[in-house]
Amino acid sequence: MAIPRSSYYDKHYRQSPALIRARQPYLVKNIFTGAAIFGFAIGVYAFTIRAVAQDEFEDVKVPDKPTQPPHAPNASA
């Protein structure tokens, strides 16, 4: 059973002129929307990196190194 082919694409699955004409009014708006979303994501990423880079982590207590490592049971028989 074959998948029915859309009339907006030719036999090589390229866009037909009708599809290009139908999408043309939205092209500029979609580019601006995509650029705005991309810019927002980059802004959040940059803000997060700068906020974390300023933290010195002085309030985090690091446990002392154990004096003797735990002994693993001998697995060789």
Protein Blocks (a to p, Z undefined) as FASTA:
>chain_A
ZZdddfkbcfkopacfklmmmmmmmmmmmmmmmmmmmmmmmmmmmmmmmmmmmpgolmpc
cddddfbdcddddfbZZ
